[in-house]
Amino acid sequence: MRTMVMAAVAAAAIVSPARADAVLDQIRAEARATPMTPFERTVRVEQGSRPPVVRVDRFNPAAPAGRQWTLVSVDGRAPTSDEVSEHARQVNAQPVPGFHRLPTLLQGPPTAIERQGPRTVYRWAALKKGAAPSGQGPDFSERLSAEATVLTGARPVLEQVRVFAAEGFGVMGVARINRFESLSRYTQGSRGHQLAGQNTEVDARIPFRASGATRTTATFRAL
């Protein structure tokens, strides 16, 4: 009897997407209305046995296209010209991080919705093509899954979004992603939802390039 009761409670926590879309739509609507604003980002990259690298950069949406990013420092010193060029190549090939990206990242109805007390977890079994481009190489968004955790109430609050590969996969027959997981955390500021931090871990095998796990920890500060 106890097992049957627990199963019934668990089943009741799962709701159909049609009954909970209003909350998700409210979060998406806020994200669409949120403009890109200036911020400073501190990124720590750890790869294998190499010493960690800490970069600080800034984003200014009012600057001309291609010049919106500025590399401020690398390991506490002024960046070299080569580091500035490499940084520009990387950031200009990737989407600007922020709450505004939510509608593009989490497109379509969720595959499942689960109630966890005051929180609701939305799950997507597979992202849409172009939802999470890497900026380097082919787009493998459709091989990724996602979970968004929302604190429900009078005004729903997005707490975090987890994007991950449920299993390893090959890329173009020559490379392999063994593990991919990115966790974005959000806070409520004077401007509404703001991206506070991102932790990303990628374990890849790529021919003619260093392979293994790369851990990236980023924190964001509004300017």
Residue frames relative to the residue before (quaternion, step in Angstrom):
aa qw qx qy qz dx dy dz
M 1.0000 0.0000 0.0000 0.0000 0.00 0.00 0.00
R 0.6377 0.5348 -0.3269 0.4478 3.60 0.96 -0.89
T 0.6465 0.5216 -0.3150 0.4591 3.57 0.98 -0.88
M 0.6608 0.5072 -0.3113 0.4573 3.59 0.95 -0.85
V 0.6434 0.5180 -0.3246 0.4607 3.60 1.01 -0.78
M 0.6614 0.5028 -0.3055 0.4652 3.57 0.92 -0.91
A 0.6377 0.5193 -0.3249 0.4671 3.59 1.01 -0.76
A 0.6491 0.5167 -0.3162 0.4602 3.58 1.01 -0.78
V 0.6394 0.5176 -0.3192 0.4705 3.56 1.03 -0.81
A 0.6526 0.5114 -0.3117 0.4642 3.58 0.96 -0.88
A 0.6541 0.5104 -0.3160 0.4602 3.57 0.97 -0.83
A 0.6490 0.5287 -0.3219 0.4423 3.58 1.01 -0.76
A 0.6253 0.5565 -0.3360 0.4318 3.57 1.19 -0.53
I 0.6476 0.4732 -0.3128 0.5087 3.58 1.25 -0.36
V 0.0508 -0.8070 0.5884 -0.0011 3.56 -0.68 1.08
S 0.5542 -0.6072 0.4455 0.3546 3.54 -1.16 0.50
P 0.6145 -0.5757 0.3885 0.3743 3.61 -1.05 0.70
A 0.6259 0.5734 -0.3470 0.3987 3.60 0.99 -0.77
R 0.6923 0.4826 -0.2804 0.4574 3.59 1.09 -0.65
A 0.7688 0.3579 -0.1820 0.4977 3.59 1.17 -0.41
D 0.4015 0.7501 -0.4549 0.2631 3.59 1.25 0.01
A 0.5723 0.6161 -0.3899 0.3752 3.61 1.06 -0.63
V 0.6577 0.4981 -0.3113 0.4716 3.58 0.97 -0.81
L 0.6689 0.4912 -0.2942 0.4741 3.56 0.89 -0.93
D 0.6454 0.5211 -0.3207 0.4572 3.58 0.97 -0.83
Q 0.6281 0.5310 -0.3402 0.4558 3.59 1.05 -0.70
I 0.6431 0.5044 -0.3159 0.4819 3.58 1.01 -0.81
R 0.6661 0.5041 -0.3053 0.4572 3.59 0.90 -0.90
A 0.6392 0.5308 -0.3250 0.4517 3.59 0.98 -0.84
E 0.6445 0.5075 -0.3213 0.4731 3.57 0.98 -0.79
A 0.6476 0.5213 -0.3208 0.4538 3.58 0.99 -0.84
R 0.6500 0.5172 -0.3233 0.4533 3.60 0.97 -0.81
A 0.7094 0.4534 -0.2494 0.4786 3.55 1.09 -0.72
T 0.5816 0.5939 -0.3672 0.4175 3.58 1.29 -0.12
P 0.2758 -0.7744 0.5425 0.1733 3.62 -0.57 1.07
M 0.5443 -0.5674 0.4857 0.3819 3.54 -1.25 0.33
T 0.0878 -0.8009 0.5922 0.0095 3.56 -0.89 0.97
P 0.6358 -0.5464 0.3670 0.4032 3.64 -1.15 0.43
F 0.0863 0.7866 -0.6092 0.0512 3.56 -1.10 0.70
E 0.3036 -0.6979 0.6104 0.2193 3.50 -1.38 0.29
R 0.1351 -0.8025 0.5799 0.0373 3.55 -0.95 0.89
T 0.1447 -0.7570 0.6318 0.0829 3.56 -1.02 0.88
V 0.0633 -0.8233 0.5631 -0.0312 3.56 -0.60 1.19
R 0.1050 -0.7690 0.6293 0.0407 3.55 -0.87 1.02
V 0.0978 -0.8062 0.5835 0.0063 3.57 -0.71 1.13
E 0.0532 -0.7771 0.6271 -0.0037 3.55 -0.86 1.06
Q 0.0498 0.8032 -0.5888 0.0754 3.55 -0.71 1.08
G 0.8434 -0.1098 0.0335 0.5248 3.54 -0.55 1.23
S 0.7842 -0.2925 0.2471 0.4882 3.55 -0.96 -0.95
R 0.4463 0.6968 -0.4564 0.3271 3.57 1.25 0.06
P 0.5588 -0.5777 0.4527 0.3862 3.60 -1.12 0.53
P 0.5237 -0.6362 0.4495 0.3448 3.63 -0.98 0.72
V 0.2424 -0.7474 0.6043 0.1321 3.54 -1.22 0.65
V 0.1309 -0.7886 0.5983 0.0549 3.58 -0.92 0.94
R 0.0446 -0.8011 0.5965 -0.0195 3.54 -0.69 1.14
V 0.1464 -0.7542 0.6330 0.0945 3.54 -1.12 0.73
D 0.0745 0.7947 -0.5997 0.0573 3.56 -0.80 0.99
R 0.2650 -0.7567 0.5791 0.1476 3.55 -1.30 0.31
F 0.2082 -0.7645 0.6009 0.1054 3.52 -1.19 0.71
N 0.0320 -0.7835 0.6204 -0.0138 3.56 -0.92 1.01
P 0.2996 -0.7981 0.4922 0.1761 3.62 -0.25 1.21
A 0.6202 0.5610 -0.3440 0.4270 3.61 1.21 -0.39
A 0.5678 0.5991 -0.3877 0.4103 3.61 1.22 -0.28
P 0.6402 -0.5284 0.3780 0.4099 3.61 -1.19 0.43
A 0.6295 -0.5393 0.4013 0.3896 3.56 -1.17 0.60
G 0.7739 0.2972 -0.2521 0.4991 3.56 -0.93 0.92
R 0.7577 0.3006 -0.1878 0.5480 3.57 1.26 -0.21
Q 0.3948 0.7481 -0.4544 0.2793 3.56 1.23 0.39
W 0.7016 0.4133 -0.2492 0.5243 3.57 1.21 -0.50
T 0.0601 -0.7700 0.6344 0.0332 3.55 -1.15 0.74
L 0.2888 -0.7289 0.5944 0.1789 3.57 -0.83 0.99
V 0.2538 -0.8148 0.5091 0.1118 3.57 -0.44 1.23
S 0.8050 -0.1373 0.1336 0.5615 3.58 0.82 -0.97
V 0.1734 -0.7324 0.6466 0.1244 3.53 -1.37 0.38
D 0.8284 -0.0889 0.0046 0.5531 3.57 -0.53 1.18
G 0.7381 -0.4603 0.2221 0.4404 3.56 0.97 0.88
R 0.6857 0.4337 -0.2862 0.5098 3.61 1.26 0.00
A 0.6341 -0.5074 0.4064 0.4187 3.54 -1.29 0.21
P 0.4755 -0.6898 0.4585 0.2964 3.63 -0.90 0.81
T 0.4794 -0.6320 0.5212 0.3150 3.54 -1.24 0.51
S 0.6624 -0.4973 0.3660 0.4243 3.58 -1.24 0.25
D 0.6343 0.5195 -0.3369 0.4630 3.59 1.04 -0.72
E 0.6494 0.5111 -0.3149 0.4668 3.59 1.00 -0.78
V 0.6290 0.5234 -0.3321 0.4691 3.58 1.04 -0.74
S 0.6655 0.5036 -0.3017 0.4609 3.59 0.94 -0.88
E 0.6700 0.4894 -0.2984 0.4717 3.59 0.92 -0.89
H 0.6288 0.5295 -0.3307 0.4636 3.58 1.00 -0.79
A 0.6587 0.5077 -0.3090 0.4615 3.60 0.91 -0.91
R 0.6343 0.5341 -0.3313 0.4503 3.58 0.97 -0.83
Q 0.6998 0.4798 -0.2759 0.4517 3.56 0.91 -0.90
V 0.7348 0.4420 -0.2646 0.4413 3.60 0.68 -1.04
N 0.6637 0.5053 -0.3177 0.4508 3.60 1.03 -0.65
A 0.6540 0.4898 -0.3132 0.4841 3.59 1.27 -0.25
Q 0.7070 0.4372 -0.2478 0.4976 3.59 1.27 -0.20
P 0.5706 -0.5719 0.4457 0.3856 3.61 -1.17 0.45
V 0.5057 -0.6208 0.4960 0.3359 3.57 -1.14 0.61
P 0.3927 -0.7379 0.4885 0.2501 3.62 -0.64 1.02
G 0.3870 0.7160 -0.5258 0.2473 3.55 -1.14 0.61
F 0.6946 -0.4741 0.3518 0.4111 3.53 -1.33 0.26
H 0.5839 0.6171 -0.3604 0.3852 3.60 1.12 -0.67
R 0.6423 0.5581 -0.3190 0.4174 3.61 1.19 -0.51
L 0.4385 0.7494 -0.4364 0.2359 3.59 1.21 -0.34
P 0.6816 0.4868 -0.3286 0.4365 3.68 0.75 -0.86
T 0.6551 0.4911 -0.3134 0.4811 3.60 1.10 -0.63
L 0.6706 0.5077 -0.2967 0.4522 3.55 0.98 -0.85
L 0.8021 0.2101 -0.0817 0.5530 3.58 0.80 -1.04
Q 0.0492 0.8258 -0.5529 0.0994 3.54 0.35 1.29
G 0.8089 0.3088 -0.2080 0.4550 3.51 -1.24 0.52
P 0.6589 -0.5047 0.3724 0.4152 3.57 -1.30 0.16
P 0.5148 -0.6351 0.4660 0.3382 3.60 -1.05 0.63
T 0.5569 -0.6099 0.4560 0.3315 3.53 -1.21 0.56
A 0.7931 -0.0248 0.0534 0.6062 3.56 1.06 -0.80
I 0.1460 -0.7595 0.6289 0.0797 3.53 -1.25 0.56
E 0.0487 -0.8141 0.5784 -0.0158 3.55 -0.83 1.01
R 0.3192 -0.7262 0.5811 0.1818 3.55 -0.98 0.93
Q 0.0003 -0.7723 0.6349 -0.0215 3.56 -0.95 0.93
G 0.7671 -0.2696 0.1380 0.5655 3.56 0.34 1.26
P 0.8241 -0.1589 0.1239 0.5294 3.62 -0.73 -0.99
R 0.6673 0.4923 -0.2928 0.4760 3.59 1.27 -0.10
T 0.1937 -0.7406 0.6312 0.1246 3.50 -1.30 0.55
V 0.1659 -0.7780 0.6002 0.0831 3.57 -0.88 0.96
Y 0.1682 -0.7715 0.6105 0.0614 3.56 -0.72 1.16
R 0.0985 -0.8151 0.5705 0.0227 3.57 -0.88 0.94
W 0.1189 -0.7522 0.6453 0.0600 3.53 -1.13 0.84
A 0.4017 -0.7363 0.4922 0.2328 3.58 -0.66 1.08
A 0.7962 -0.0096 0.0264 0.6044 3.59 1.11 -0.68
L 0.4037 -0.7030 0.5318 0.2450 3.57 -0.96 0.87
K 0.5513 -0.5883 0.4734 0.3548 3.54 -1.31 0.29
K 0.6249 -0.5305 0.4131 0.3968 3.54 -1.22 0.49
G 0.8025 0.2535 -0.2094 0.4978 3.56 -0.89 0.96
A 0.4761 0.6972 -0.4330 0.3160 3.60 1.24 -0.07
A 0.8128 0.0747 -0.0031 0.5778 3.57 0.98 -0.84
P 0.0177 -0.8330 0.5530 -0.0034 3.61 0.50 1.13
S 0.4587 -0.7028 0.4760 0.2631 3.57 -1.00 0.82
G 0.4122 -0.7054 0.4749 0.3272 3.55 1.18 -0.58
Q 0.7557 0.2288 -0.1427 0.5969 3.56 1.27 -0.28
G 0.8239 0.1116 -0.1044 0.5457 3.58 -0.48 1.14
P 0.7761 -0.3662 0.2477 0.4498 3.57 -1.32 -0.24
D 0.4991 -0.6333 0.5075 0.3037 3.53 -1.29 0.48
F 0.0342 -0.8122 0.5824 0.0061 3.60 -0.69 1.05
S 0.1526 0.8303 -0.5198 0.1308 3.59 1.12 0.66
E 0.6767 0.5240 -0.3022 0.4198 3.58 0.92 -0.88
R 0.6332 0.5058 -0.3396 0.4774 3.61 1.25 -0.19
L 0.6514 0.5276 -0.3019 0.4540 3.58 1.31 -0.08
S 0.2658 -0.7270 0.6129 0.1589 3.53 -1.26 0.60
A 0.1595 -0.8006 0.5705 0.0906 3.58 -1.26 0.22
E 0.0964 -0.7510 0.6498 0.0667 3.51 -1.33 0.51
A 0.0863 -0.7800 0.6186 0.0387 3.58 -0.93 0.91
T 0.1788 -0.7902 0.5809 0.0782 3.59 -0.79 1.05
V 0.0579 -0.8091 0.5839 -0.0337 3.55 -0.68 1.19
L 0.2995 -0.7102 0.6102 0.1833 3.54 -0.98 0.93
T 0.2447 -0.8115 0.5168 0.1204 3.57 -0.39 1.23
G 0.2345 0.7419 -0.5989 0.1893 3.52 -1.24 0.59
A 0.7807 -0.2662 0.2144 0.5231 3.57 -1.19 -0.44
R 0.7632 0.0769 -0.0571 0.6390 3.54 1.15 -0.71
P 0.3512 -0.7630 0.4945 0.2234 3.63 -0.38 1.14
V 0.1918 -0.7810 0.5899 0.0717 3.55 -1.06 0.85
L 0.3070 -0.7308 0.5826 0.1797 3.57 -0.76 1.06
E 0.2092 -0.8079 0.5427 0.0948 3.58 -0.63 1.12
Q 0.8023 -0.1506 0.1263 0.5636 3.59 0.86 -0.88
V 0.1628 -0.7399 0.6422 0.1171 3.51 -1.35 0.43
R 0.1240 -0.7867 0.6035 0.0382 3.55 -0.79 1.07
V 0.0670 -0.7703 0.6341 0.0064 3.56 -0.82 1.07
F 0.1198 0.8203 -0.5392 0.1487 3.58 -0.67 1.06
A 0.4147 -0.6433 0.5740 0.2909 3.50 -1.36 0.29
A 0.4055 -0.7321 0.4931 0.2377 3.57 -0.64 1.10
E 0.7813 -0.0089 0.0078 0.6240 3.55 1.23 -0.53
G 0.6288 -0.5432 0.3951 0.3917 3.55 -1.24 0.37
F 0.0386 -0.8038 0.5936 0.0019 3.57 -1.18 0.52
G 0.4761 -0.6669 0.5019 0.2770 3.52 -1.27 0.52
V 0.2200 -0.7567 0.6037 0.1206 3.55 -1.25 0.53
M 0.8533 -0.1066 0.0168 0.5101 3.56 -0.62 1.23
G 0.6364 -0.5903 0.3228 0.3772 3.59 1.12 0.59
V 0.7224 0.4215 -0.2494 0.4882 3.62 1.23 -0.06
A 0.7649 0.2696 -0.1595 0.5628 3.59 1.11 -0.55
R 0.1549 -0.7815 0.5961 0.0997 3.55 -1.27 0.28
I 0.2428 -0.7234 0.6310 0.1403 3.52 -1.07 0.89
N 0.2248 -0.7989 0.5469 0.1105 3.57 -0.43 1.19
R 0.7929 -0.0260 0.0555 0.6063 3.56 1.07 -0.76
F 0.0778 0.7656 -0.6373 0.0416 3.55 -1.08 0.78
E 0.1960 0.7625 -0.6011 0.1375 3.56 -0.86 0.98
S 0.0038 0.7848 -0.6184 0.0398 3.54 -0.91 0.98
L 0.0862 -0.7978 0.5966 0.0118 3.55 -0.79 1.07
S 0.1105 -0.7909 0.6014 0.0237 3.56 -0.67 1.18
R 0.1644 -0.7891 0.5882 0.0654 3.57 -0.91 0.99
Y 0.1741 -0.8027 0.5677 0.0547 3.55 -0.97 0.92
T 0.1456 -0.7601 0.6261 0.0947 3.55 -1.23 0.59
Q 0.4313 -0.6538 0.5483 0.2930 3.53 -1.34 0.18
G 0.0162 -0.8030 0.5950 -0.0291 3.57 -0.70 1.13
S 0.7574 -0.3563 0.2699 0.4759 3.55 -1.27 -0.25
R 0.7093 0.4224 -0.2435 0.5091 3.58 1.22 -0.50
G 0.6410 -0.4925 0.3312 0.4868 3.57 1.25 0.21
H 0.8051 -0.1982 0.1693 0.5328 3.58 -1.07 -0.71
Q 0.0050 0.7796 -0.6258 0.0243 3.55 -1.04 0.87
L 0.4565 -0.6552 0.5274 0.2901 3.55 -1.07 0.78
A 0.1985 -0.8158 0.5377 0.0776 3.59 -0.65 1.13
G 0.8122 -0.1366 0.1204 0.5542 3.59 0.98 -0.77
Q 0.1269 -0.7700 0.6207 0.0766 3.53 -1.31 0.43
N 0.0817 -0.7594 0.6438 0.0459 3.55 -0.98 0.91
T 0.0041 0.8137 -0.5789 0.0526 3.57 -0.69 1.10
E 0.0384 -0.7774 0.6277 0.0166 3.54 -1.05 0.84
V 0.0047 -0.7889 0.6130 -0.0431 3.54 -0.82 1.06
D 0.0642 -0.7601 0.6463 0.0204 3.54 -0.90 0.99
A 0.1124 0.8273 -0.5314 0.1434 3.56 -0.28 1.27
R 0.2188 -0.7222 0.6361 0.1609 3.52 -1.32 0.44
I 0.0590 0.8085 -0.5745 0.1136 3.56 -0.40 1.28
P 0.4656 -0.6972 0.4639 0.2862 3.64 -0.68 1.04
F 0.8530 0.1400 -0.1420 0.4822 3.55 -1.12 0.86
R 0.6903 0.3714 -0.2949 0.5464 3.57 1.23 0.42
A 0.6249 -0.5343 0.4007 0.4043 3.55 -1.23 0.47
S 0.1621 -0.7925 0.5839 0.0689 3.56 -0.86 0.99
G 0.4892 0.6412 -0.4968 0.3206 3.53 -1.30 0.33
A 0.6965 -0.4875 0.3421 0.4002 3.54 -1.35 -0.10
T 0.0827 -0.7598 0.6438 0.0369 3.51 -1.07 0.86
R 0.1087 -0.7937 0.5975 0.0340 3.57 -0.76 1.07
T 0.0596 -0.7998 0.5972 -0.0098 3.54 -0.81 1.05
T 0.0649 -0.7826 0.6191 0.0043 3.55 -0.85 1.03
A 0.0213 -0.8164 0.5754 -0.0436 3.56 -0.63 1.16
T 0.0832 -0.7622 0.6394 0.0575 3.56 -1.07 0.79
F 0.2398 -0.7923 0.5532 0.0931 3.55 -1.07 0.80
R 0.0666 -0.7812 0.6202 0.0258 3.57 -1.09 0.77
A 0.4016 -0.7199 0.5117 0.2423 3.57 -0.72 1.05
L 0.2551 -0.7647 0.5766 0.1326 3.57 -1.06 0.81
